[in-house]
Each structure stands twice: as structure tokens, then as C-alpha cells.
């Protein structure tokens, strides 16, 4: 007659080879690579161009006269608004580095302050 021993089963440890680690790393990185690829294909060019995404026709233009400042233009196009806010929006819309403007220059005015509204 045979007796069976009730010795505990020996657990084996999982060992990854170099190839297995590379496969596991590739599987873990796949969603990140897919997300970056989607971002580049769907809108990366618009972000890199620094162009505003405002459609054409959403603003009026004003020609700068001799002696005009952005403050004067802001007060003329939006007398009820705070000129500081209007000047800031004009700077942003026209992508001006500062408040220097020249006579004859065309300045875009945000649609919120255009005469059509």
C-alpha cells in the first residue's frame, strides 16, 4: 500500500527574459504612443502655428491715424467698457508684442466691440 504525503506544493517564480521585458514595455507604451500620434494628426499643426482659431469675419478693422494710441482706439470702439480690457483683447487678437502702433496700420477689433453689434 502506498501513502501519499501532504507536502505543500512548491511555488514557481515568474522570470522574464530580456525579450519578455521588451514585449511588456512595448505593450505598456502602446496607448501613450497612440495618443501622441492621434494628437499630432488631429491638431498639432494648428497648435504649432500660434494662430488663433477664430473664423474669418469675426472682427472689424480700424486704420490707425497719426497720433492714435491703442488706448484711444479702445475708448472709441467701446466707450462703455474698461479700456484696459479692450486694449488687452486688441493686443491678443492682432498678436502685437507691445502697444506700439503706426499710422496707416490696420488693427483688428474684437467682434464684441464692433459697430455691427
HELIX and SHEET records of a PDB file:
HELIX    1   1 UNK A   18  UNK A   48  1                                  31    
HELIX    2   2 UNK A   70  UNK A   77  1                                   8    
HELIX    3   3 UNK A   83  UNK A   94  1                                  12    
HELIX    4   4 UNK A  111  UNK A  113  5                                   3    
SHEET    1   A 2 UNK A  59  UNK A  63  0                                        
SHEET    2   A 2 UNK A 106  UNK A 110 -1                                        
END                                                                             
